[in-house]
Amino acid sequence: MQFHFSFLVTALVLGVVTALYEKSQVISSLTREQIREVLQTNGFGSELIDGKDNILRIIISGMRGSLIIGQASLQFYAAASKVGSEDQMLRAVNLWNLEKRFSRSYVDRDGDPVLELDLDLHGGVTYERVEDFLTTVTKSLLAWTMHMSNTPR
């Protein structure tokens, strides 16, 4: 019985060490399947978009966004409906860009405010860094949504 218990503990420790090793493994590119696995592991749902092998639709706190998978990059993109006048939106996105790091906001060709964040994979990153990027995306999207909705009209 002692041997059986020791074997189970050893197997459990090896499983944890293996999982940690995989999370700390350095990667320089991600496939759509790898991204979906990271999303699922971290509680995000994702949808495939027909005809777009490099884009995943995700929902964060009821808000839609897209993850665009490049050869050595990952980009988050979200657009919102127009709020206020064009001048008010421009002031709001300029203030966002002045005060925030790690993201950018702009008004697109249709006049809608947009939020983008990028993760550069050149030189390699760990899966932990990808998870941290998703945390930054979530916090940024929630803060940006509040910022844009509090824009004076």
Secondary structure, 3 states (H helix, E strand, C coil): CHHHHHHHHHHHHHHHHHHHHHHHCEECCCCHHHHHHHHHHCCCCEEEECCEEEEEEEEECCEEEEEEECCCEEEEEEECCCCCCHHHHHHHHHHHHHHCCCCEEEECCCCCEEEEEEEECCCCEEHHHHHHHHHHHHHHHHHHHHHHHCCCC
